[in-house]
Amino acid sequence: MKTISKLSNLSFLAIGLILIIAFGVRLYKIDRPIADWHSWRQADTASVARNFVKEGFNPFVPTYDDMSTQANGLDNPNRYRFVEFPIFNSAVAAVWTIWGVNEMYARLTTVVITVFSTLLLYLVVRRFSGEKIALLAAFLFATLPYNVFYSSTILPAPLMVMGLLALYWSFINWMKTEKIIWAVASVIFANIAILTWPIALFFMLPIIYLAFNKYGLSAFTKVSLWIFALLSIAPFIAWRVWMMRFPEGIPNFRFLINENGIRFKGAFFRWIIVERLGKLILTVGGFTFLVIGVIKKPGREKLFYYAWLLSSVLYVTVFASGNVRHDYYQVPLIPIFCIFMAIGIQTLLTLPSQYFNRAIGATIALVLLLTIYAFGFFEVRGFYWINKPEIVEAGRAVDRLLPKDATVIAPYNGDAAFLYQTNRHGYPITDRPLEKFIERGTKYLVSVDPNDAGIKNLAEDCKTIAKTETYVI
């Protein structure tokens, strides 16, 4: 708060306006159901929160709606869901406990988290690079179309980003003041980041850099740093050990590392650099700014930004197939990209007049900036679409017509978004003969493909509870 109070009136107004913009642009289709892009992961996350509300809060044994074998080949009748520690899910559950279960409130939770991230990014960059670059980085983070979409989803990644930014800010202050309050804050935020999404461990290189920049090689002998490291990693290790008691609830993750040996192949570089950075996330304009920012000689930030960028490269390299498969895996990269983009813009705006035409440089910067939003929104606009509204309609019918304790089969290519809409536990995939489902007490099936030959045959032999042109129960 002291740092914020030191801001000039103009700076306070500027960052305040950016935060308002960050909140406002994320209200676009904020009430969309969980049937948009990456609905399967959002449904898994939201169902844990909803079950906290419906069944009682127990973050040490989180459950979701999926009882199938698709996560790892094991039956999961208890619906265990052991991935990240459910900090984000718990926050959503708390909001839902107050205002009721509604996807819009869950999305708003992510939006508020991202507004705090925007402020934290501004504070971190302001410390190293000054007011102008900090405002530029915050503005880009607030408005980048890719980031706008993913920071209004029901996913844990934005909370991890906030945890990392808060960790960097508190650790910077700890190294500057050596006050215990900042050390405690650093431990808390490190745990929030790592427990929310363990890939945060890759982003500890900037912390290591800050420690060595402060103490040099004597950092190895600093007891306080070892205590910080131990307290930051111990809860994560404890969680991983605890998870082993529930093997059926641990999804297979090995395919995210290097499936089909894709790492460093041509397809890997094409997907990450061309499709993701150059097209979806930064577009050609943002990628140009990024390159200019990276090659510019470091200022007083020294190697802090480069340590951050190296963390990103290591993360993408290790989780090669995960980053190729899923575009939301790049969410943790956005802050450092925005920083280097801001440096790139500032470089174009301040070209030395004896060698460059500043007016042309400013014009190019403006044109490239406009392409970020024109091309970026074009790429992500489809992410908001509800391409299969039938699952929402059918889900509401199931919730209205079937017993509250019924388990259902809601096949949707393994995507649990359809199952989530039913507000029931069950199966998003037919992973066994129907007789096996019946033996285990699952007597209901809902389909959004009533004209499918198999569904028609079932309708002849089973009781049809409801049928429309778009679904059958």
Residue, then its C-alpha position, 0 to 999 in steps of 0.5 A: m500500500k505504501t508503494i501505491s500511495k507514492l504514485s503520482n495522481l496521473s499514474f494512479l489515474a492511469i493504472g486505475l483506468i487500466l484496471i477498470i478496462a481489465f474488468g470491463v472487457r472480461l464481462y463480454k459473454i460472462d454469463r455463457p454456460i460451460a459449453d465454450w472452448h475447453s469446456w471439458r477442463q472447465a466442467d471438471t474444475a467447476s464440478v469440484a466446486r459444486n460438489f463442495v457446496k452440495e456434499g460438504f467442503n473437504p479440500f483434502v478429498p475433492t470429487y467431481d462428477d465423472m465416474s468413468t475410467q477415462a482419466n487413467g483406466l481405473d474405475n472411479p465410483n467415488r469420483y475422486r479428482f486429484v490434480e492441483f490442490p483445490i484452492f481455486n475450486s474452494a474460492v469458487a465454492a465460497v462465492w457460490t455458497i454466498w450467491g448461489v451456484n451460477e457459472m457467471y459468478a465463477r467466471l467473475t471470480t477469475v476476472v477479479i483474480t486477473v484484475f489483481s494480477t494486472l496490478l501486481l504486474y504493474l508493480v513488479v515492472r514499475r520497480f524494474s523498468g519505470e512507469k511507462i513500461a509498467l503501464l504498457a505491460a499492464f495494459l497489454f496484459a489487461t487487453l490481450p484478447y487471448n488473455v481476456f478469454y482465458s481470464s474469464t474461464i473457470l480454470p485454475a491457471p489465472l490464480m497460479v499467475m496471480g500467485l506467481l506475480a504476488l510471489y515476485w512482488s513480495f520476494i523483491n520487497w523481501m530482498k530489498t528490506e529484509k523484513i520478515i513480513w515479506a518473507v512470510a508473504s513470499v511463502i504464502f504466495a509461493n504455496i498458492a502458485i505451486l499448489t494451484w498449478p504445479i508447473a509454477l515450479f518452473f517459474m522459480l528461476p526469477i526468485i533464484y536470480l533475485a536471491f543471487n543478485k542480492y547475496g551472490l554465492s553466499a545465498f547458499t549459506k542463507v538459512s532464511l532462504w533455505i527455510f523459504a524453499l522448504l516451506s514453499i515446497a513441503p505442502f506440495i510434496a505432502w499433497r502429492v504423497w496424500m494423492m497416492r492414496f487415491p490412484e483412481g482419482i489421479p489422471n494420467f499426465r505422462f502424455l503431456i510431456n513428450e507424446n509421440g516424441i514431438r519435442f523439438k520436431g518441426a511440428f513442435f516449433r510450428w505449433i508453438i511459434v507460428e500457431r500459438l505465438g504468431k497467430l493466436i496469442l500475440t499475433v504477428g504484431g505482438f510477436t514483432f514487439l516481443v522480438i524487439g523487446v528480447i533483443k534490447k539490451p537489459g536496463r536496471e532489471k538486469l537478468f530478471y526478465y530473462a530468468w523469467l523468460l528462460s523459465s517459460v522456455l523450460y516449461v514449454t520444452v518439458f511439457a512439450s505435447g501438453n503445450v501443443r495439445h492445449d492452448y490454455y497451457q500458455v496462460p502462464l507465459i502471458p505476463i513475461f510476454c507482455i513485459f517484453m512486448a511493452i519494452g518493444i513498443q517503448t523501443l520503437l517509440t524512442l528510437p534515436s533520431q540521428y539514425f531513425n525517423r521517430a514518426i515512422g517508428a511510432t506509426i509502425a508501433l501503432v499499426l502493429l498494436l492495432t493488429i494485435y487486437a484485430f487479429g487476436f479477437f478474430e482468433v479467439r471470438g470462436f472460443y466464446w461460442i456455444n457450438k452445442p447448445e443442445i447439451v445445455e437444454a438436455g442437461r436442464a431437462v435431466d435436472r428437472l425430470l430425473p431423481k436428484d440422486a440418479t447417476v446418468i450416462a451423458p456421452y459427449n466424446g468424453d467431455a464432461a461439460f454435458l454431464y455437468q449440465t445435468n447436475r448429476h454424477g455419472y459417465p461422459i463416455t460409454d466405457r463399458p456395456l450398458e448391462k454393466f451400467i445397470e448392474r451398478g445402478t445407472k439406469y438413465l442415458v441422455s443423448v443429444d443425438p436422437n437420430d443415432a442408430g444406436i440411440k434409436n434402438l435403445a429407445e425401442d427397448c427402453k422407456t423414453i422419459a423425454k424426447t425432442e428434436t435435439y435430445v432424448i432421455 
